[in-house]
């Protein structure tokens, strides 16, 4: 029987990727819940939490293959955040708060991924 050696760094990379994966889902859930209960959440705490989670996701979760789709999605979300969803009767204020929270969560990821992409392009690597 042949045993495969698994390096410690590979195990650590998998664990970091898993933590960032959970951070992504936690950030989305917090964004939605805080959007629905926006009157009950401290804005400074919410923004700080979402930015920290977004930074974790941006640093550790995204691969080269996911770069372009993620950046396009991030741009779409940021542009959608411009729309005044608060004008929609009854649910508009909740939609606006939720979308704003998601944008706050995604922006650090987009900034970090954009910086990584520019760095790779400057070094002559293909994306």
C-alpha positions as CSV (number, residue, x, y, z in Angstrom):
1,X,0.0,0.0,0.0
2,X,1.3,3.5,-0.9
3,X,0.9,6.2,1.6
4,X,0.7,9.8,0.5
5,X,2.5,12.4,2.5
6,X,0.5,15.4,3.3
7,X,2.5,18.5,4.0
8,X,1.8,20.6,7.1
9,X,1.5,23.7,4.9
10,X,-1.2,22.1,2.7
11,X,-3.2,21.2,5.8
12,X,-2.8,24.8,7.1
13,X,-3.9,26.2,3.7
14,X,-7.0,24.0,3.8
15,X,-7.8,25.2,7.3
16,X,-7.3,28.8,6.4
17,X,-9.5,28.4,3.3
18,X,-12.2,26.7,5.4
19,X,-12.1,29.6,8.0
20,X,-12.4,32.2,5.1
21,X,-15.2,30.1,3.6
22,X,-17.2,30.3,6.9
23,X,-16.4,34.0,7.2
24,X,-18.0,34.5,3.8
25,X,-21.3,32.8,4.9
26,X,-21.2,34.5,8.3
27,X,-20.8,37.9,6.6
28,X,-23.7,37.3,4.2
29,X,-25.9,36.1,7.1
30,X,-25.0,39.1,9.2
31,X,-25.6,41.4,6.3
32,X,-29.1,40.0,5.7
33,X,-30.1,39.8,9.4
34,X,-28.8,43.3,10.2
35,X,-30.6,44.6,7.1
36,X,-33.9,43.2,8.4
37,X,-33.4,44.5,11.9
38,X,-31.4,47.6,11.0
39,X,-32.9,49.7,13.9
40,X,-31.6,47.3,16.5
41,X,-27.9,47.1,15.3
42,X,-25.2,49.6,16.2
43,X,-23.9,50.8,12.8
44,X,-20.2,51.2,13.9
45,X,-20.1,47.6,15.2
46,X,-21.9,46.3,12.1
47,X,-19.5,48.0,9.7
48,X,-16.4,47.0,11.6
49,X,-17.6,43.4,11.7
50,X,-18.4,43.3,8.0
51,X,-15.1,44.9,7.0
52,X,-13.1,42.5,9.1
53,X,-15.0,39.5,7.7
54,X,-14.6,40.9,4.2
55,X,-10.9,41.3,4.7
56,X,-10.6,37.7,5.8
57,X,-12.5,36.5,2.8
58,X,-10.4,38.7,0.4
59,X,-7.1,37.6,1.8
60,X,-7.7,33.8,2.1
61,X,-10.7,32.5,0.2
62,X,-10.5,33.6,-3.4
63,X,-8.4,31.7,-6.0
64,X,-7.1,32.9,-9.4
65,X,-10.0,31.2,-11.2
66,X,-12.5,33.2,-9.2
67,X,-10.9,36.6,-9.7
68,X,-12.8,37.9,-12.7
69,X,-16.3,36.6,-11.8
70,X,-15.9,37.9,-8.2
71,X,-14.8,41.4,-9.4
72,X,-17.6,41.6,-11.9
73,X,-20.1,40.6,-9.2
74,X,-18.6,43.1,-6.8
75,X,-19.0,45.9,-9.3
76,X,-22.6,44.9,-10.0
77,X,-23.4,44.9,-6.3
78,X,-21.7,48.3,-5.8
79,X,-23.7,49.8,-8.7
80,X,-26.9,48.2,-7.4
81,X,-26.2,49.9,-4.1
82,X,-26.7,53.3,-5.9
83,X,-30.4,52.6,-6.6
84,X,-32.7,54.0,-4.0
85,X,-34.6,50.9,-3.0
86,X,-36.1,52.8,-0.1
87,X,-38.8,54.0,-2.6
88,X,-40.3,50.5,-2.8
89,X,-43.3,50.4,-0.5
90,X,-43.1,48.3,2.7
91,X,-39.9,46.3,1.9
92,X,-37.8,49.0,0.3
93,X,-36.1,50.1,3.5
94,X,-35.1,46.5,4.4
95,X,-33.8,45.9,0.8
96,X,-31.7,49.0,0.9
97,X,-30.3,48.2,4.3
98,X,-29.5,44.6,3.4
99,X,-27.9,45.6,0.1
100,X,-25.8,48.3,1.8
101,X,-24.6,45.8,4.3
102,X,-23.6,43.3,1.5
103,X,-21.7,46.1,-0.3
104,X,-19.8,47.0,2.9
105,X,-18.9,43.3,3.2
106,X,-17.9,42.9,-0.4
107,X,-15.8,46.1,-0.9
108,X,-12.8,45.0,1.2
109,X,-12.7,41.7,-0.7
110,X,-12.9,43.6,-4.0
111,X,-10.1,46.0,-3.0
112,X,-7.8,43.2,-1.9
113,X,-8.5,41.0,-4.9
114,X,-8.0,44.0,-7.2
115,X,-4.7,44.7,-5.6
116,X,-3.6,41.1,-5.9
117,X,-4.6,41.1,-9.6
118,X,-2.7,44.3,-10.3
119,X,0.3,42.9,-8.5
120,X,0.2,39.7,-10.6
121,X,-0.2,41.7,-13.8
122,X,2.7,43.9,-12.9
123,X,4.9,40.9,-12.3
124,X,4.0,39.5,-15.7
125,X,1.8,36.7,-14.5
126,X,-1.5,35.9,-16.3
127,X,-4.6,36.0,-14.2
